């Protein structure tokens, strides 16, 4: 039995070393070059201390599904800002490639102007630390990132994450819903957000009496 526990501990440690970032744990710190407001700038996770952060990874610039996600994040960026959240996109492209993409018109396969930063992870260390880098050399997407989305609270703790396969684009409305739910849970300890919860919906209090009252109305 002791052997099994020791083996489980080793596997858990290896999972963390390979970049697994569990919910309720501190998000890995990072810094690098990013494109922001049409310029290449320095950017670090510490710049977002005290704010909610939606950190999303995508495979590559000048591709196909990726620009639809980034443009949709940009369309809703003002709404994220109103919620006290920042948005940062990350790929393994160089900052110069990011810059070229934002300077290319959308009708020509570019992004055009984007209001939030695009971070360059050309060393692939950030993607690896967050567990979204394809590291299997036999995989056709070896060396690029999957579509990972992390919602990080003002203390730098991961509150939600999801990873989509390369062909599957994200639902940005769902990302916002998860952010709202995480913010509500943080501000209202002891309450849970039920399935399909939206802002303004009832929540479940974590005790038997109140939860039974909720279920009577919910059913």
Secondary structure by P-SEA (a helix, b strand, c coil): caaaaaaaaaaaaaaaaacccccccccccbbbbbbcccbbbbbcccccccbbbbbbbbccccccaaaaaaaaaaaaaaaaaaacbbbbbbccccaaaaaaaaaccccccccccccbbbbbcccaaaaaaaccccccccccccccccbbbbbbcccccccbbbbbcccccccaaaaaaaaaaaaaaaaccccccccccccccccccccaaaaaaaaaaac
